[in-house]
Amino acid sequence: MKRLSLLFLMSMAATTLYSQITFTPKAGASMSHMSLPSDFADPGEDYTSKIGLIVGVAVEIPLMGELLSVQPELLFHQKGFKYKWESAGEMEEYKYTLNYIELPILAKVKFGKFYAVAGPSFGYGIGGKWEGKYTYSGGSESYSGKVKFGERPSNSNSDDDYFDNALDICIQVGAGIKVSVVVIELRYGFGVTNVDDVYGGYTGSWKSKNGSLQLTVGVPLGGKK
């Protein structure tokens, strides 16, 4: 009898908790860039941002009523950067897309329809692509290949480009608002781990970290309305 009562109470508690959980499918765009050491840049080089896709789901689990909750997410996140070099009538342009499966674990504080989020995010690189163009006085040539993570194997395709570290840890900070049945959120991710450990013959403190400004729209399902 005691076991049945305990099972009943546990079942009721689980049902109550589940009824308060909110699932939010979300999608949007990310403007990403690669941060570099201040003493790295060549006068002819220019690193800029690129736009990528974000899609996934967030799960909001209440901790203190409607005020405080924890929000783990599972996302597909396209990061990357653009690179341009120009000198004496020659120009090289490259665009890199780095695809990550990302797991943010965020604290969420609500202020009515507004809220703020902050916490760590753990990403894992699953590949990507790059495109390039070399322009000179006699014409131009185009190139492309795959992006991969890890050490380049001896038998790799010469068109593939490798980045040292698949693990990408970031700190996420953002804010959002609920408008009717949708949630609009603006967030920034500060990279804390290097994407590449070294770069050519560069001998400074190499810091190639991802950064991304993210705008998403989600539709909350379940939980308290």
C-alpha positions as YAML, in Angstrom:
chain: A
units: angstrom
residues:
- id: 1
  name: MET
  ca: [0.00, 0.00, 0.00]
- id: 2
  name: LYS
  ca: [2.83, 2.40, 0.88]
- id: 3
  name: ARG
  ca: [4.54, 1.61, -2.43]
- id: 4
  name: LEU
  ca: [1.34, 2.33, -4.35]
- id: 5
  name: SER
  ca: [0.94, 5.64, -2.52]
- id: 6
  name: LEU
  ca: [4.55, 6.60, -3.24]
- id: 7
  name: LEU
  ca: [4.19, 5.69, -6.91]
- id: 8
  name: PHE
  ca: [0.96, 7.71, -7.08]
- id: 9
  name: LEU
  ca: [2.61, 10.77, -5.52]
- id: 10
  name: MET
  ca: [5.64, 10.49, -7.83]
- id: 11
  name: SER
  ca: [3.33, 10.17, -10.83]
- id: 12
  name: MET
  ca: [1.35, 13.23, -9.77]
- id: 13
  name: ALA
  ca: [4.55, 15.26, -9.24]
- id: 14
  name: ALA
  ca: [5.91, 14.24, -12.65]
- id: 15
  name: THR
  ca: [2.59, 15.09, -14.32]
- id: 16
  name: THR
  ca: [2.50, 18.50, -12.61]
- id: 17
  name: LEU
  ca: [6.09, 19.28, -13.63]
- id: 18
  name: TYR
  ca: [5.51, 18.16, -17.21]
- id: 19
  name: SER
  ca: [2.40, 20.34, -17.45]
- id: 20
  name: GLN
  ca: [4.55, 23.38, -16.58]
- id: 21
  name: ILE
  ca: [7.30, 22.66, -19.15]
- id: 22
  name: THR
  ca: [7.23, 24.73, -22.32]
- id: 23
  name: PHE
  ca: [8.64, 23.47, -25.63]
- id: 24
  name: THR
  ca: [9.56, 26.18, -28.15]
- id: 25
  name: PRO
  ca: [10.48, 25.24, -31.73]
- id: 26
  name: LYS
  ca: [12.54, 28.15, -33.06]
- id: 27
  name: ALA
  ca: [14.30, 29.34, -36.20]
- id: 28
  name: GLY
  ca: [16.20, 32.41, -37.26]
- id: 29
  name: ALA
  ca: [19.43, 33.88, -38.55]
- id: 30
  name: SER
  ca: [22.92, 34.29, -37.11]
- id: 31
  name: MET
  ca: [25.48, 36.94, -38.09]
- id: 32
  name: SER
  ca: [28.78, 35.29, -37.20]
- id: 33
  name: HIS
  ca: [32.40, 36.32, -37.31]
- id: 34
  name: MET
  ca: [35.82, 35.09, -36.25]
- id: 35
  name: SER
  ca: [37.64, 37.18, -33.64]
- id: 36
  name: LEU
  ca: [41.39, 37.52, -34.14]
- id: 37
  name: PRO
  ca: [44.35, 39.00, -32.21]
- id: 38
  name: SER
  ca: [44.63, 42.80, -32.47]
- id: 39
  name: ASP
  ca: [48.20, 42.51, -33.78]
- id: 40
  name: PHE
  ca: [47.33, 39.91, -36.44]
- id: 41
  name: ALA
  ca: [45.63, 41.91, -39.17]
- id: 42
  name: ASP
  ca: [47.51, 42.62, -42.38]
- id: 43
  name: PRO
  ca: [46.71, 46.01, -43.99]
- id: 44
  name: GLY
  ca: [45.42, 44.19, -47.05]
- id: 45
  name: GLU
  ca: [43.26, 41.72, -45.12]
- id: 46
  name: ASP
  ca: [39.67, 42.13, -44.03]
- id: 47
  name: TYR
  ca: [37.64, 39.67, -41.91]
- id: 48
  name: THR
  ca: [33.88, 40.29, -41.85]
- id: 49
  name: SER
  ca: [30.67, 38.61, -40.73]
- id: 50
  name: LYS
  ca: [28.43, 36.19, -42.63]
- id: 51
  name: ILE
  ca: [24.79, 35.21, -42.19]
- id: 52
  name: GLY
  ca: [23.81, 31.64, -41.31]
- id: 53
  name: LEU
  ca: [20.81, 29.58, -40.23]
- id: 54
  name: ILE
  ca: [19.65, 28.64, -36.73]
- id: 55
  name: VAL
  ca: [16.94, 26.03, -36.17]
- id: 56
  name: GLY
  ca: [16.05, 23.88, -33.17]
- id: 57
  name: VAL
  ca: [13.99, 23.63, -29.99]
- id: 58
  name: ALA
  ca: [14.15, 25.15, -26.51]
- id: 59
  name: VAL
  ca: [12.74, 23.54, -23.36]
- id: 60
  name: GLU
  ca: [11.78, 25.86, -20.49]
- id: 61
  name: ILE
  ca: [11.69, 24.20, -17.04]
- id: 62
  name: PRO
  ca: [10.38, 26.43, -14.20]
- id: 63
  name: LEU
  ca: [12.44, 26.73, -11.02]
- id: 64
  name: MET
  ca: [10.73, 29.61, -9.17]
- id: 65
  name: GLY
  ca: [7.23, 29.97, -10.57]
- id: 66
  name: GLU
  ca: [7.11, 32.28, -13.57]
- id: 67
  name: LEU
  ca: [10.14, 34.32, -12.47]
- id: 68
  name: LEU
  ca: [13.08, 31.96, -12.94]
- id: 69
  name: SER
  ca: [13.57, 28.92, -15.15]
- id: 70
  name: VAL
  ca: [16.31, 26.88, -16.80]
- id: 71
  name: GLN
  ca: [16.24, 26.60, -20.58]
- id: 72
  name: PRO
  ca: [18.27, 23.90, -22.34]
- id: 73
  name: GLU
  ca: [18.19, 24.01, -26.14]
- id: 74
  name: LEU
  ca: [19.22, 21.78, -29.03]
- id: 75
  name: LEU
  ca: [20.16, 23.78, -32.13]
- id: 76
  name: PHE
  ca: [21.66, 23.50, -35.59]
- id: 77
  name: HIS
  ca: [23.75, 26.67, -35.89]
- id: 78
  name: GLN
  ca: [25.67, 27.89, -38.94]
- id: 79
  name: LYS
  ca: [28.64, 30.07, -38.01]
- id: 80
  name: GLY
  ca: [31.59, 31.28, -40.06]
- id: 81
  name: PHE
  ca: [33.19, 34.36, -41.56]
- id: 82
  name: LYS
  ca: [34.23, 36.15, -44.76]
- id: 83
  name: TYR
  ca: [37.82, 36.95, -45.69]
- id: 84
  name: LYS
  ca: [39.11, 39.42, -48.28]
- id: 85
  name: TRP
  ca: [42.66, 40.27, -49.33]
- id: 86
  name: GLU
  ca: [43.52, 42.94, -51.87]
- id: 87
  name: SER
  ca: [46.85, 44.26, -53.13]
- id: 88
  name: ALA
  ca: [48.27, 45.71, -56.38]
- id: 89
  name: GLY
  ca: [45.34, 44.74, -58.58]
- id: 90
  name: GLU
  ca: [44.92, 41.26, -57.08]
- id: 91
  name: MET
  ca: [42.08, 40.18, -54.80]
- id: 92
  name: GLU
  ca: [41.15, 37.02, -52.92]
- id: 93
  name: GLU
  ca: [37.69, 36.52, -51.38]
- id: 94
  name: TYR
  ca: [36.63, 33.55, -49.24]
- id: 95
  name: LYS
  ca: [33.43, 32.63, -47.39]
- id: 96
  name: TYR
  ca: [33.49, 29.93, -44.71]
- id: 97
  name: THR
  ca: [30.39, 28.21, -43.31]
- id: 98
  name: LEU
  ca: [30.95, 26.17, -40.13]
- id: 99
  name: ASN
  ca: [28.04, 23.96, -39.05]
- id: 100
  name: TYR
  ca: [27.55, 23.16, -35.36]
- id: 101
  name: ILE
  ca: [25.18, 21.12, -33.24]
- id: 102
  name: GLU
  ca: [24.78, 23.35, -30.21]
- id: 103
  name: LEU
  ca: [23.51, 22.78, -26.66]
- id: 104
  name: PRO
  ca: [22.93, 26.04, -24.74]
- id: 105
  name: ILE
  ca: [21.96, 25.69, -21.06]
- id: 106
  name: LEU
  ca: [20.53, 29.03, -20.00]
- id: 107
  name: ALA
  ca: [19.06, 30.71, -16.95]
- id: 108
  name: LYS
  ca: [15.90, 32.64, -17.86]
- id: 109
  name: VAL
  ca: [14.40, 35.50, -15.85]
- id: 110
  name: LYS
  ca: [11.00, 36.89, -16.83]
- id: 111
  name: PHE
  ca: [9.68, 40.45, -16.45]
- id: 112
  name: GLY
  ca: [6.11, 40.17, -17.71]
- id: 113
  name: LYS
  ca: [6.27, 39.72, -21.47]
- id: 114
  name: PHE
  ca: [10.00, 40.45, -21.46]
- id: 115
  name: TYR
  ca: [12.79, 38.12, -20.37]
- id: 116
  name: ALA
  ca: [16.57, 37.84, -20.18]
- id: 117
  name: VAL
  ca: [18.73, 34.74, -20.70]
- id: 118
  name: ALA
  ca: [22.36, 33.92, -19.98]
- id: 119
  name: GLY
  ca: [24.53, 30.83, -19.70]
- id: 120
  name: PRO
  ca: [27.05, 28.54, -21.40]
- id: 121
  name: SER
  ca: [26.66, 26.89, -24.78]
- id: 122
  name: PHE
  ca: [28.45, 23.75, -25.96]
- id: 123
  name: GLY
  ca: [28.80, 23.30, -29.71]
- id: 124
  name: TYR
  ca: [30.29, 20.50, -31.79]
- id: 125
  name: GLY
  ca: [31.42, 21.08, -35.36]
- id: 126
  name: ILE
  ca: [29.95, 18.66, -37.89]
- id: 127
  name: GLY
  ca: [31.45, 20.11, -41.07]
- id: 128
  name: GLY
  ca: [30.71, 22.89, -43.49]
- id: 129
  name: LYS
  ca: [31.91, 24.39, -46.75]
- id: 130
  name: TRP
  ca: [34.06, 27.16, -48.14]
- id: 131
  name: GLU
  ca: [33.97, 29.15, -51.37]
- id: 132
  name: GLY
  ca: [36.68, 31.35, -52.81]
- id: 133
  name: LYS
  ca: [37.48, 33.59, -55.74]
- id: 134
  name: TYR
  ca: [40.83, 34.92, -56.94]
- id: 135
  name: THR
  ca: [40.71, 37.96, -59.23]
- id: 136
  name: TYR
  ca: [43.71, 39.33, -61.13]
- id: 137
  name: SER
  ca: [44.40, 41.52, -64.14]
- id: 138
  name: GLY
  ca: [43.99, 38.64, -66.60]
- id: 139
  name: GLY
  ca: [40.71, 37.26, -65.20]
- id: 140
  name: SER
  ca: [39.48, 35.28, -62.21]
- id: 141
  name: GLU
  ca: [39.35, 31.75, -60.79]
- id: 142
  name: SER
  ca: [36.79, 30.21, -58.41]
- id: 143
  name: TYR
  ca: [37.38, 27.52, -55.78]
- id: 144
  name: SER
  ca: [35.29, 25.55, -53.29]
- id: 145
  name: GLY
  ca: [35.58, 22.66, -50.86]
- id: 146
  name: LYS
  ca: [34.42, 21.14, -47.61]
- id: 147
  name: VAL
  ca: [35.17, 22.29, -44.07]
- id: 148
  name: LYS
  ca: [36.17, 19.57, -41.62]
- id: 149
  name: PHE
  ca: [37.34, 19.50, -38.00]
- id: 150
  name: GLY
  ca: [40.40, 17.78, -36.53]
- id: 151
  name: GLU
  ca: [43.90, 17.05, -37.76]
- id: 152
  name: ARG
  ca: [44.29, 16.86, -41.53]
- id: 153
  name: PRO
  ca: [44.96, 13.24, -42.57]
- id: 154
  name: SER
  ca: [47.76, 12.49, -45.02]
- id: 155
  name: ASN
  ca: [45.30, 11.23, -47.66]
- id: 156
  name: SER
  ca: [42.88, 14.20, -47.41]
- id: 157
  name: ASN
  ca: [41.37, 15.95, -50.39]
- id: 158
  name: SER
  ca: [43.41, 19.06, -51.18]
- id: 159
  name: ASP
  ca: [40.19, 21.07, -51.59]
- id: 160
  name: ASP
  ca: [39.13, 20.37, -47.99]
- id: 161
  name: ASP
  ca: [40.01, 22.87, -45.27]
- id: 162
  name: TYR
  ca: [40.53, 21.72, -41.67]
- id: 163
  name: PHE
  ca: [39.96, 23.53, -38.37]
- id: 164
  name: ASP
  ca: [41.67, 22.14, -35.29]
- id: 165
  name: ASN
  ca: [38.87, 22.06, -32.73]
- id: 166
  name: ALA
  ca: [35.33, 20.74, -33.18]
- id: 167
  name: LEU
  ca: [34.36, 21.75, -29.62]
- id: 168
  name: ASP
  ca: [33.08, 25.32, -29.47]
- id: 169
  name: ILE
  ca: [32.21, 26.68, -26.00]
- id: 170
  name: CYS
  ca: [30.46, 30.06, -25.81]
- id: 171
  name: ILE
  ca: [28.79, 32.32, -23.29]
- id: 172
  name: GLN
  ca: [25.30, 33.32, -24.43]
- id: 173
  name: VAL
  ca: [23.60, 36.55, -23.31]
- id: 174
  name: GLY
  ca: [20.31, 37.86, -24.66]
- id: 175
  name: ALA
  ca: [16.78, 39.16, -24.21]
- id: 176
  name: GLY
  ca: [13.39, 38.51, -25.72]
- id: 177
  name: ILE
  ca: [9.73, 39.41, -25.79]
- id: 178
  name: LYS
  ca: [6.51, 37.45, -26.25]
- id: 179
  name: VAL
  ca: [4.25, 39.00, -28.88]
- id: 180
  name: SER
  ca: [0.89, 37.26, -29.23]
- id: 181
  name: VAL
  ca: [1.73, 33.56, -29.78]
- id: 182
  name: VAL
  ca: [5.40, 34.00, -30.78]
- id: 183
  name: VAL
  ca: [8.62, 34.76, -28.94]
- id: 184
  name: ILE
  ca: [11.23, 37.04, -30.53]
- id: 185
  name: GLU
  ca: [14.75, 36.87, -29.12]
- id: 186
  name: LEU
  ca: [18.07, 38.66, -29.74]
- id: 187
  name: ARG
  ca: [21.16, 36.98, -28.36]
- id: 188
  name: TYR
  ca: [24.96, 37.21, -28.62]
- id: 189
  name: GLY
  ca: [27.40, 34.32, -28.20]
- id: 190
  name: PHE
  ca: [30.96, 35.05, -27.02]
- id: 191
  name: GLY
  ca: [33.38, 32.26, -27.97]
- id: 192
  name: VAL
  ca: [35.79, 31.16, -25.23]
- id: 193
  name: THR
  ca: [37.58, 28.32, -27.06]
- id: 194
  name: ASN
  ca: [39.82, 28.50, -30.13]
- id: 195
  name: VAL
  ca: [38.55, 27.23, -33.46]
- id: 196
  name: ASP
  ca: [42.16, 26.99, -34.70]
- id: 197
  name: ASP
  ca: [45.20, 26.61, -32.44]
- id: 198
  name: VAL
  ca: [47.76, 28.10, -34.85]
- id: 199
  name: TYR
  ca: [47.76, 30.01, -38.12]
- id: 200
  name: GLY
  ca: [50.61, 29.66, -40.59]
- id: 201
  name: GLY
  ca: [53.77, 31.20, -39.17]
- id: 202
  name: TYR
  ca: [51.96, 33.52, -36.78]
- id: 203
  name: THR
  ca: [53.77, 33.52, -33.43]
- id: 204
  name: GLY
  ca: [51.52, 35.78, -31.34]
- id: 205
  name: SER
  ca: [48.82, 34.69, -28.93]
- id: 206
  name: TRP
  ca: [46.51, 33.13, -31.50]
- id: 207
  name: LYS
  ca: [42.85, 33.53, -30.56]
- id: 208
  name: SER
  ca: [40.47, 32.49, -33.31]
- id: 209
  name: LYS
  ca: [37.11, 32.45, -31.54]
- id: 210
  name: ASN
  ca: [33.57, 32.35, -32.87]
- id: 211
  name: GLY
  ca: [31.19, 35.21, -32.17]
- id: 212
  name: SER
  ca: [27.57, 35.39, -33.29]
- id: 213
  name: LEU
  ca: [24.62, 37.77, -33.09]
- id: 214
  name: GLN
  ca: [21.43, 35.69, -33.22]
- id: 215
  name: LEU
  ca: [17.85, 36.66, -33.99]
- id: 216
  name: THR
  ca: [15.22, 33.91, -33.62]
- id: 217
  name: VAL
  ca: [11.46, 33.52, -33.60]
- id: 218
  name: GLY
  ca: [9.80, 30.70, -31.67]
- id: 219
  name: VAL
  ca: [6.32, 29.37, -30.93]
- id: 220
  name: PRO
  ca: [5.89, 28.18, -27.29]
- id: 221
  name: LEU
  ca: [3.90, 24.96, -26.88]
- id: 222
  name: GLY
  ca: [2.53, 23.61, -23.60]
- id: 223
  name: GLY
  ca: [3.26, 25.01, -20.16]
- id: 224
  name: LYS
  ca: [1.29, 27.79, -18.47]
- id: 225
  name: LYS
  ca: [-0.26, 30.30, -20.83]
...
